[in-house]
Each structure stands twice: as C-alpha cells, then as structure tokens.
Amino acid sequence: MTANLHKQYDDVMSFLSEYSKFSVTIQSRVLKRATRFMFRNFGKTLSELRNQRKNLLARRPSYFTDFIEKEADEAERKSLFFPIYSSEYPLDALSRELETRFPEADFDKLNQIHQKQLKSYSELGTQWKYIFAAIFGAGTLLLRSVPEPIVNQLGMEYATFQIGVFWITVSLIIFLALIILPTWFAVSGDAIKERLVSTTLEYTALRIKNDVR
C-alpha cells in the first residue's frame, strides 16, 4: 500500500465512520415511529422494511423518509449527512458524496484493500474461536478423566471431586460468557458499520468503473 493510497483509505474510512454514527443516532428514533406505523399497516410495511434491511440498494419507502424529516432535530438537519440519509436512495447519495469529496481516490483499489483486510480479520477471529474452544474442551475432559484412585490419594472423596469439577466447569462457562458477550455485542455493532462500508466502497467502485453518473 503506497502512502497516498493509505491516506485515501484513512480519509474515506473516517468519513464513512462519521456517517455511520450519524445514521445510527437518528435511526433509533425513526425506527420507533416506523414500528408504530407498521402495526397499523402490517403486511405491506413489513415487506418493505425487510427488503430495505436486506438490500441497501433498495429504494427507501416514502413514509420512512417522512419519519426522518419529523424525527430529526435542528442540528441533525444542518448536518452534511442529513441529505444523504434522508435520500430515497441513501447508498447512491453516499457514494456520490464520497466521489465529490475525494476526487483523487481510487475506489477500486480502496475496495480491494478493504476486502483483504476483512478477510484477515475474519481468519484471525476464527482462529481465536478455535483456540478458546480447544482450551475449554481439553481442560474439561482432562479434569473429568482423572482416575478415582488418584483423587483418593489426594485425600479427596471422588464424589466431592466430581462436584468440584462441575462447579469449575460452570465458572469457566460464566467467565467465558463475560468475556465473549461484550465482544459479541461490539462485533454486532461493528458488523452494521462494516456492511455499510463494504457495500459503499464496492458500489462506488463499480459505479465509477462503469461510468454511471
């Protein structure tokens, strides 16, 4: 990665991160209003919302855009990101803003760099999952496989030892849960931003490559 590409990547990622923060902040309020509306118009609304969630390229329903207008406060309306987020096609609007703001950026190469980094992070995360699982499984099996004579030589009743193994296992599960759950919630939040970043970079690269103006 050259210094120029590195700076382009950092600048684009910073802009997309700020946009993601803006969208998450206003989206929580908009979704509450949309939920109430959905109960009154259940069938059609649920289908549209599912389509919007699965497909970032989908046209945003007009009522959703109205909700954004009603829920946004004055500061949010003045934000650079508001016209993008409230657009009928926010992904396309975000892509075009990126192109305008970073005219020198090579989005095709930036997209390739980003996809390689995603692959590396994914492989690293998978390796750590296997390591945790292996350590936990091996430790539990080792404790459970200790022969009764050895336990008796240690001056401990085997039944007491089994109870101890049980509570050690429970404690390990709780300990791992306390470590993994906060990470899982953090990863879930990052996944939403990551989906936006990946889709935006890929869409922008394809749009520019095919000269769609």
C-alpha positions in Angstrom: 0.0 0.0 0.0 1.5 3.3 -1.0 1.4 6.3 1.3 -1.1 8.0 -1.0 -3.5 5.0 -1.0 -3.0 4.7 2.7 -4.1 8.3 3.3 -7.0 7.9 0.8 -8.2 4.8 2.7 -7.9 6.5 6.1 -9.8 9.6 4.9 -12.6 7.6 3.3 -13.0 5.3 6.3 -13.1 8.3 8.7 -15.9 9.9 6.6 -17.9 6.6 6.4 -17.5 6.1 10.2 -18.9 9.5 10.9 -21.8 8.9 8.6 -22.5 5.6 10.3 -22.6 7.3 13.7 -25.0 9.9 12.4 -27.3 7.3 10.8 -27.3 5.1 14.0 -28.2 8.1 16.2 -31.2 9.2 14.2 -32.3 5.7 13.1 -33.2 4.5 16.6 -35.8 7.3 16.9 -37.1 6.7 13.3 -37.5 3.0 13.8 -39.7 3.6 16.9 -42.1 5.7 14.8 -41.8 3.2 11.9 -42.7 0.3 14.3 -45.9 2.1 15.4 -46.8 2.7 11.8 -46.0 -0.9 10.9 -48.7 -2.2 13.3 -51.3 -0.1 11.6 -50.1 -1.2 8.1 -48.6 -4.5 8.9 -48.4 -6.6 5.7 -47.1 -4.1 3.2 -44.9 -2.2 5.7 -43.2 -5.4 7.0 -42.3 -6.5 3.5 -40.8 -3.1 2.6 -38.8 -2.9 5.8 -37.4 -6.4 5.3 -36.4 -5.5 1.7 -34.7 -2.3 2.9 -32.8 -4.2 5.6 -31.6 -7.0 3.2 -30.9 -4.7 0.3 -29.1 -1.4 0.8 -29.7 -0.6 -2.9 -33.5 -0.7 -2.4 -35.5 2.5 -2.7 -36.4 3.8 0.7 -40.2 3.9 1.3 -41.6 7.4 1.2 -43.2 7.1 4.7 -39.7 6.3 6.1 -38.3 9.5 4.5 -41.2 11.4 6.1 -40.3 9.9 9.5 -36.7 11.0 9.2 -38.0 14.6 8.4 -40.2 14.5 11.5 -37.7 13.0 13.9 -34.5 14.9 13.0 -33.7 17.8 15.3 -32.3 21.1 14.1 -28.6 20.1 14.5 -29.2 16.9 12.5 -30.9 18.8 9.7 -27.9 21.1 9.3 -25.5 18.1 9.2 -23.7 17.3 5.9 -25.1 13.7 6.3 -28.8 14.6 6.6 -29.5 15.0 2.8 -27.7 11.7 2.3 -29.5 9.8 5.0 -32.9 11.2 4.1 -32.5 10.4 0.4 -34.7 7.9 -1.3 -31.5 6.1 -2.4 -29.1 6.8 0.5 -26.4 4.4 -0.7 -26.2 6.1 -4.1 -26.2 9.5 -2.4 -23.4 8.5 -0.1 -21.4 7.1 -3.0 -21.7 10.3 -4.9 -20.7 12.4 -1.9 -17.6 10.3 -1.5 -16.7 10.8 -5.1 -17.2 14.6 -4.8 -15.3 14.8 -1.5 -12.4 12.6 -2.5 -12.0 13.1 -6.3 -8.5 11.7 -6.3 -9.4 8.5 -4.5 -9.0 5.2 -6.4 -12.1 3.5 -5.1 -11.4 0.2 -7.0 -8.1 -0.2 -5.2 -9.6 1.0 -1.9 -12.3 -1.6 -2.2 -9.7 -4.3 -2.8 -7.6 -3.2 0.2 -10.7 -3.2 2.4 -11.8 -6.7 1.3 -8.3 -8.1 2.0 -8.3 -6.6 5.5 -11.8 -8.0 6.2 -10.5 -11.5 5.2 -7.5 -11.2 7.5 -9.7 -10.1 10.5 -12.2 -12.8 9.8 -9.5 -15.5 9.7 -7.9 -14.2 12.9 -11.3 -14.2 14.7 -12.0 -17.8 13.6 -8.6 -18.9 14.9 -9.2 -17.4 18.3 -12.6 -19.1 18.5 -11.0 -22.5 17.8 -8.3 -21.8 20.4 -10.8 -20.9 23.1 -12.9 -23.9 22.3 -9.9 -26.3 22.3 -8.6 -25.0 25.6 -12.0 -25.2 27.3 -12.8 -28.6 25.9 -9.4 -30.1 26.7 -9.4 -28.7 30.2 -12.9 -30.1 30.9 -12.0 -33.5 29.5 -8.7 -33.6 31.5 -10.4 -32.9 34.8 -13.2 -35.4 34.1 -10.8 -38.2 33.1 -8.8 -38.1 36.4 -9.0 -41.7 37.8 -10.6 -42.2 41.1 -7.5 -43.8 42.8 -5.5 -40.6 42.1 -8.2 -38.5 43.5 -8.3 -40.7 46.7 -4.5 -40.4 47.0 -5.0 -36.7 47.2 -7.2 -37.3 50.3 -10.4 -36.3 48.5 -13.7 -38.2 48.0 -14.3 -38.9 44.4 -17.9 -37.6 44.7 -16.6 -34.3 46.1 -14.0 -34.1 43.3 -16.8 -34.5 40.7 -18.8 -31.8 42.3 -15.7 -29.6 42.2 -15.2 -30.3 38.5 -18.8 -29.4 37.8 -18.5 -26.0 39.5 -15.2 -25.3 37.9 -16.8 -26.0 34.5 -19.7 -23.7 35.4 -17.3 -21.0 36.5 -15.4 -21.3 33.2 -18.6 -21.0 31.2 -19.6 -17.9 33.1 -16.1 -16.4 32.8 -16.0 -17.0 29.0 -19.5 -15.6 28.7 -18.4 -12.4 30.5 -15.6 -12.1 28.0 -17.4 -13.2 24.8 -20.8 -11.4 25.3 -19.5 -7.8 25.4 -17.2 -8.7 22.4 -20.2 -10.2 20.6 -22.3 -7.0 21.1 -19.4 -4.9 20.0 -18.9 -7.0 16.9 -22.6 -6.8 16.1 -22.4 -3.1 16.2 -19.3 -3.1 14.1 -20.9 -5.5 11.6 -23.6 -3.0 10.8 -21.0 -0.3 10.1 -18.8 -2.8 8.2 -21.7 -3.8 6.0 -22.3 -0.1 5.1 -18.6 0.5 4.5 -18.1 -2.7 2.3 -21.2 -2.1 0.3 -20.5 1.6 -0.2 -16.9 1.0 -1.4 -17.9 -1.8 -3.7 -20.9 0.2 -5.1 -18.8 3.3 -5.7 -16.0 1.3 -7.4 -18.5 -0.4 -9.7 -20.4 2.8 -10.4 -17.2 4.8 -11.4 -15.8 1.9 -13.3 -19.0 1.7 -15.4 -19.1 5.5 -15.7 -22.6 5.7 -14.1 -23.1 9.4 -13.5 
